[in-house]
């Protein structure tokens, strides 16, 4: 049986494992709630004898929690978490090298040279643009980050808060990497004049735009695709400058009290059934063996997603994370 627990207020209360229990592990993740539920349902079918206690937090909040617990980590596996956070030396020090079954299906550039983590999935920035709001307010369809500076978009744009959202941080980091820091910060300060809100979650800006509260929600591609499928009157826009992106990684905790089952879970994360599930949910899948769903293409995602992805420097994003977030909070946070 696989049990799903989440942060308070989402799906229930989380109780950390306090002892060694054969067949029971604790997993921390930043996968979206519905993604995590679908992936765990697949795991339940393949690993019926392992109980998985899952804590789901946003990327930044999970980073803070792991550092706060570093003297006594309470989980066995970190699963589907931003590489930018995973390569923090303080986090890497908590991970035990492990080479799971099937790792050869993941290209070398998507895994750690010391086998401390590997990335199976990822996500990329996209705008959710409400077609009805555009028409009602006589607004042009934005096609780029630059378009969001137009005065007619004042108060019509919402973005994730980069201090708590991995999507928010990749958006900020990609802009700074594309433009250079001086021009990038000037752009972000100009954009701030049109921002109505900075929202804690990466998906909520898209949901807010989908509901007609704002014209544009800077979010990620999969959220836009799913909202289109659900019938919301939005268009997914991949910014013409390129889409910032992040990979989601998995690793084994040195402190795991049940490494046998933790390793079985990590092996499962590279299994054919897991990969098939990834392709149903994720716009970026690093593992060979699947096909992009037709609805992804119909929503506007190119089959060659590499053609629209910014060539992110994840080490730069990780090394400069604290400095970038401190600067953002001083200049722009409300």
ZADO-927590 format. One record per residue (C-alpha): x, y, z; residue in one letter; residue number from 1. Coordinates in steps of 0.05 Angstrom, whole numbers, padded with zeros to 5 digits, always signed. Layout:
N
NODE   east  north     up rest  nr
NODE      X      Y      Z    A NUM
...
This chain:
334
NODE   east  north     up rest  nr
NODE +00000 +00000 +00000    X   1
NODE +00025 +00070 -00018    X   2
NODE +00000 +00126 +00026    X   3
NODE -00001 +00198 +00003    X   4
NODE +00012 +00252 +00055    X   5
NODE +00024 +00325 +00038    X   6
NODE +00037 +00392 +00069    X   7
NODE -00016 +00415 +00118    X   8
NODE -00076 +00444 +00082    X   9
NODE -00065 +00405 +00018    X  10
NODE -00082 +00332 +00029    X  11
NODE -00071 +00318 +00103    X  12
NODE -00021 +00320 +00159    X  13
NODE +00049 +00293 +00152    X  14
NODE +00079 +00251 +00207    X  15
NODE +00154 +00237 +00197    X  16
NODE +00180 +00167 +00206    X  17
NODE +00217 +00160 +00272    X  18
NODE +00244 +00090 +00268    X  19
NODE +00264 +00033 +00223    X  20
NODE +00205 +00000 +00189    X  21
NODE +00214 -00054 +00137    X  22
NODE +00171 -00038 +00077    X  23
NODE +00162 +00035 +00096    X  24
NODE +00199 +00096 +00071    X  25
NODE +00192 +00172 +00075    X  26
NODE +00199 +00212 +00011    X  27
NODE +00204 +00288 +00002    X  28
NODE +00183 +00317 -00065    X  29
NODE +00166 +00381 -00102    X  30
NODE +00126 +00347 -00157    X  31
NODE +00059 +00381 -00165    X  32
NODE +00004 +00349 -00123    X  33
NODE -00032 +00316 -00182    X  34
NODE +00033 +00291 -00212    X  35
NODE +00056 +00261 -00147    X  36
NODE -00012 +00227 -00138    X  37
NODE -00008 +00196 -00208    X  38
NODE +00064 +00174 -00200    X  39
NODE +00050 +00143 -00132    X  40
NODE -00010 +00106 -00160    X  41
NODE +00037 +00074 -00211    X  42
NODE +00087 +00058 -00156    X  43
NODE +00032 +00025 -00115    X  44
NODE +00018 -00023 -00172    X  45
NODE +00091 -00042 -00178    X  46
NODE +00113 -00039 -00105    X  47
NODE +00052 -00061 -00066    X  48
NODE +00093 -00081 -00005    X  49
NODE +00124 -00012 +00006    X  50
NODE +00088 +00042 +00044    X  51
NODE +00110 +00111 +00021    X  52
NODE +00099 +00170 +00068    X  53
NODE +00104 +00231 +00023    X  54
NODE +00115 +00304 +00041    X  55
NODE +00103 +00351 -00017    X  56
NODE +00128 +00423 -00011    X  57
NODE +00145 +00477 -00061    X  58
NODE +00217 +00477 -00083    X  59
NODE +00241 +00535 -00040    X  60
NODE +00203 +00512 +00022    X  61
NODE +00231 +00442 +00014    X  62
NODE +00301 +00469 +00009    X  63
NODE +00292 +00507 +00074    X  64
NODE +00264 +00446 +00108    X  65
NODE +00321 +00401 +00087    X  66
NODE +00373 +00450 +00112    X  67
NODE +00335 +00458 +00177    X  68
NODE +00335 +00382 +00186    X  69
NODE +00406 +00372 +00162    X  70
NODE +00431 +00348 +00230    X  71
NODE +00377 +00295 +00231    X  72
NODE +00344 +00284 +00163    X  73
NODE +00275 +00252 +00169    X  74
NODE +00268 +00222 +00100    X  75
NODE +00298 +00166 +00058    X  76
NODE +00291 +00194 -00013    X  77
NODE +00289 +00262 -00045    X  78
NODE +00247 +00254 -00108    X  79
NODE +00229 +00301 -00165    X  80
NODE +00265 +00362 -00137    X  81
NODE +00299 +00419 -00175    X  82
NODE +00371 +00404 -00197    X  83
NODE +00387 +00477 -00181    X  84
NODE +00372 +00461 -00108    X  85
NODE +00400 +00391 -00109    X  86
NODE +00471 +00414 -00128    X  87
NODE +00476 +00459 -00067    X  88
NODE +00538 +00431 -00032    X  89
NODE +00500 +00427 +00033    X  90
NODE +00448 +00382 +00001    X  91
NODE +00499 +00340 -00038    X  92
NODE +00532 +00325 +00029    X  93
NODE +00468 +00292 +00052    X  94
NODE +00464 +00245 -00008    X  95
NODE +00493 +00175 -00015    X  96
NODE +00520 +00154 -00083    X  97
NODE +00475 +00102 -00115    X  98
NODE +00473 +00075 -00186    X  99
NODE +00402 +00050 -00196    X 100
NODE +00379 -00003 -00245    X 101
NODE +00365 +00028 -00313    X 102
NODE +00409 +00090 -00303    X 103
NODE +00440 +00079 -00372    X 104
NODE +00373 +00104 -00401    X 105
NODE +00388 +00173 -00373    X 106
NODE +00440 +00212 -00414    X 107
NODE +00503 +00230 -00374    X 108
NODE +00488 +00305 -00376    X 109
NODE +00425 +00292 -00335    X 110
NODE +00460 +00257 -00277    X 111
NODE +00514 +00271 -00226    X 112
NODE +00583 +00245 -00242    X 113
NODE +00588 +00217 -00172    X 114
NODE +00520 +00182 -00176    X 115
NODE +00488 +00225 -00121    X 116
NODE +00428 +00245 -00164    X 117
NODE +00396 +00235 -00232    X 118
NODE +00341 +00275 -00267    X 119
NODE +00284 +00239 -00301    X 120
NODE +00237 +00298 -00313    X 121
NODE +00235 +00373 -00318    X 122
NODE +00191 +00433 -00332    X 123
NODE +00196 +00497 -00373    X 124
NODE +00168 +00567 -00368    X 125
NODE +00107 +00587 -00407    X 126
NODE +00053 +00641 -00405    X 127
NODE -00020 +00624 -00394    X 128
NODE -00058 +00679 -00432    X 129
NODE -00133 +00686 -00423    X 130
NODE -00164 +00698 -00492    X 131
NODE -00228 +00726 -00464    X 132
NODE -00193 +00777 -00420    X 133
NODE -00150 +00799 -00480    X 134
NODE -00213 +00809 -00522    X 135
NODE -00252 +00844 -00467    X 136
NODE -00195 +00892 -00450    X 137
NODE -00170 +00900 -00522    X 138
NODE -00101 +00873 -00505    X 139
NODE -00051 +00844 -00556    X 140
NODE -00029 +00771 -00551    X 141
NODE +00040 +00773 -00517    X 142
NODE +00093 +00730 -00550    X 143
NODE +00154 +00748 -00510    X 144
NODE +00178 +00771 -00442    X 145
NODE +00190 +00838 -00474    X 146
NODE +00116 +00844 -00492    X 147
NODE +00097 +00841 -00419    X 148
NODE +00130 +00910 -00409    X 149
NODE +00077 +00943 -00452    X 150
NODE +00038 +00994 -00411    X 151
NODE -00029 +00962 -00428    X 152
NODE -00009 +00901 -00387    X 153
NODE -00004 +00942 -00322    X 154
NODE -00038 +00901 -00268    X 155
NODE -00052 +00844 -00316    X 156
NODE +00008 +00798 -00302    X 157
NODE +00020 +00750 -00244    X 158
NODE +00084 +00711 -00231    X 159
NODE +00108 +00660 -00180    X 160
NODE +00149 +00685 -00122    X 161
NODE +00220 +00659 -00135    X 162
NODE +00236 +00653 -00061    X 163
NODE +00185 +00597 -00053    X 164
NODE +00172 +00572 -00124    X 165
NODE +00222 +00533 -00167    X 166
NODE +00184 +00558 -00228    X 167
NODE +00191 +00629 -00204    X 168
NODE +00266 +00621 -00193    X 169
NODE +00279 +00590 -00261    X 170
NODE +00242 +00648 -00293    X 171
NODE +00285 +00699 -00257    X 172
NODE +00349 +00660 -00268    X 173
NODE +00336 +00650 -00342    X 174
NODE +00323 +00724 -00353    X 175
NODE +00388 +00742 -00317    X 176
NODE +00426 +00690 -00357    X 177
NODE +00396 +00711 -00424    X 178
NODE +00404 +00786 -00414    X 179
NODE +00463 +00790 -00366    X 180
NODE +00453 +00814 -00296    X 181
NODE +00454 +00889 -00307    X 182
NODE +00402 +00888 -00363    X 183
NODE +00365 +00831 -00329    X 184
NODE +00353 +00868 -00265    X 185
NODE +00332 +00930 -00303    X 186
NODE +00282 +00887 -00341    X 187
NODE +00254 +00856 -00278    X 188
NODE +00246 +00924 -00245    X 189
NODE +00209 +00948 -00307    X 190
NODE +00166 +00886 -00308    X 191
NODE +00149 +00895 -00235    X 192
NODE +00110 +00958 -00254    X 193
NODE +00060 +00913 -00290    X 194
NODE +00058 +00856 -00240    X 195
NODE -00006 +00851 -00200    X 196
NODE +00018 +00796 -00152    X 197
NODE +00076 +00749 -00139    X 198
NODE +00043 +00683 -00120    X 199
NODE +00076 +00629 -00078    X 200
NODE +00062 +00570 -00125    X 201
NODE +00087 +00559 -00196    X 202
NODE +00019 +00534 -00220    X 203
NODE -00026 +00586 -00188    X 204
NODE -00009 +00643 -00235    X 205
NODE -00035 +00600 -00293    X 206
NODE -00097 +00581 -00253    X 207
NODE -00111 +00654 -00237    X 208
NODE -00105 +00674 -00310    X 209
NODE -00147 +00614 -00330    X 210
NODE -00202 +00637 -00283    X 211
NODE -00202 +00706 -00316    X 212
NODE -00172 +00743 -00256    X 213
NODE -00114 +00768 -00298    X 214
NODE -00094 +00768 -00371    X 215
NODE -00027 +00733 -00363    X 216
NODE +00000 +00682 -00314    X 217
NODE +00074 +00668 -00320    X 218
NODE +00076 +00594 -00302    X 219
NODE +00101 +00529 -00334    X 220
NODE +00081 +00492 -00397    X 221
NODE +00048 +00431 -00366    X 222
NODE +00000 +00472 -00324    X 223
NODE -00021 +00510 -00386    X 224
NODE -00031 +00445 -00425    X 225
NODE -00074 +00415 -00370    X 226
NODE -00116 +00478 -00363    X 227
NODE -00128 +00479 -00438    X 228
NODE -00149 +00406 -00434    X 229
NODE -00198 +00424 -00379    X 230
NODE -00231 +00475 -00424    X 231
NODE -00205 +00541 -00398    X 232
NODE -00202 +00596 -00451    X 233
NODE -00126 +00604 -00451    X 234
NODE -00069 +00602 -00500    X 235
NODE -00002 +00574 -00480    X 236
NODE +00055 +00620 -00502    X 237
NODE +00127 +00598 -00501    X 238
NODE +00166 +00664 -00497    X 239
NODE +00203 +00678 -00562    X 240
NODE +00268 +00693 -00524    X 241
NODE +00267 +00620 -00501    X 242
NODE +00237 +00582 -00443    X 243
NODE +00274 +00578 -00378    X 244
NODE +00274 +00507 -00353    X 245
NODE +00291 +00463 -00293    X 246
NODE +00306 +00389 -00285    X 247
NODE +00276 +00348 -00229    X 248
NODE +00324 +00301 -00194    X 249
NODE +00322 +00241 -00147    X 250
NODE +00373 +00218 -00095    X 251
NODE +00384 +00172 -00036    X 252
NODE +00394 +00201 +00033    X 253
NODE +00456 +00178 +00071    X 254
NODE +00413 +00179 +00134    X 255
NODE +00360 +00132 +00107    X 256
NODE +00336 +00081 +00158    X 257
NODE +00311 +00034 +00105    X 258
NODE +00359 +00036 +00047    X 259
NODE +00337 -00030 +00018    X 260
NODE +00266 -00005 +00003    X 261
NODE +00291 +00066 -00012    X 262
NODE +00335 +00036 -00067    X 263
NODE +00277 -00005 -00093    X 264
NODE +00235 +00059 -00099    X 265
NODE +00292 +00095 -00135    X 266
NODE +00301 +00036 -00182    X 267
NODE +00226 +00039 -00196    X 268
NODE +00234 +00113 -00216    X 269
NODE +00272 +00089 -00278    X 270
NODE +00225 +00031 -00294    X 271
NODE +00184 +00027 -00358    X 272
NODE +00119 +00039 -00321    X 273
NODE +00147 +00101 -00286    X 274
NODE +00173 +00128 -00352    X 275
NODE +00106 +00118 -00386    X 276
NODE +00073 +00157 -00330    X 277
NODE +00124 +00213 -00336    X 278
NODE +00107 +00222 -00410    X 279
NODE +00034 +00231 -00392    X 280
NODE +00050 +00288 -00344    X 281
NODE +00116 +00322 -00360    X 282
NODE +00138 +00367 -00417    X 283
NODE +00210 +00347 -00406    X 284
NODE +00228 +00273 -00398    X 285
NODE +00302 +00255 -00400    X 286
NODE +00292 +00179 -00401    X 287
NODE +00287 +00144 -00467    X 288
NODE +00226 +00101 -00483    X 289
NODE +00164 +00145 -00490    X 290
NODE +00127 +00191 -00538    X 291
NODE +00100 +00262 -00527    X 292
NODE +00024 +00260 -00520    X 293
NODE -00017 +00290 -00577    X 294
NODE -00051 +00340 -00531    X 295
NODE +00017 +00369 -00513    X 296
NODE +00030 +00383 -00587    X 297
NODE -00041 +00408 -00598    X 298
NODE -00032 +00459 -00541    X 299
NODE +00029 +00488 -00577    X 300
NODE +00088 +00450 -00547    X 301
NODE +00139 +00435 -00603    X 302
NODE +00159 +00362 -00610    X 303
NODE +00231 +00385 -00609    X 304
NODE +00227 +00421 -00542    X 305
NODE +00302 +00432 -00543    X 306
NODE +00290 +00484 -00598    X 307
NODE +00254 +00530 -00549    X 308
NODE +00292 +00516 -00485    X 309
NODE +00343 +00565 -00457    X 310
NODE +00410 +00531 -00447    X 311
NODE +00409 +00539 -00372    X 312
NODE +00472 +00540 -00330    X 313
NODE +00445 +00502 -00269    X 314
NODE +00510 +00509 -00231    X 315
NODE +00507 +00584 -00239    X 316
NODE +00434 +00583 -00216    X 317
NODE +00453 +00542 -00155    X 318
NODE +00517 +00581 -00137    X 319
NODE +00482 +00648 -00142    X 320
NODE +00415 +00628 -00115    X 321
NODE +00420 +00661 -00046    X 322
NODE +00449 +00725 -00075    X 323
NODE +00396 +00729 -00130    X 324
NODE +00339 +00716 -00082    X 325
NODE +00365 +00766 -00032    X 326
NODE +00371 +00818 -00087    X 327
NODE +00301 +00802 -00112    X 328
NODE +00272 +00807 -00042    X 329
NODE +00306 +00874 -00029    X 330
NODE +00285 +00904 -00095    X 331
NODE +00219 +00872 -00114    X 332
NODE +00185 +00829 -00062    X 333
NODE +00120 +00856 -00034    X 334
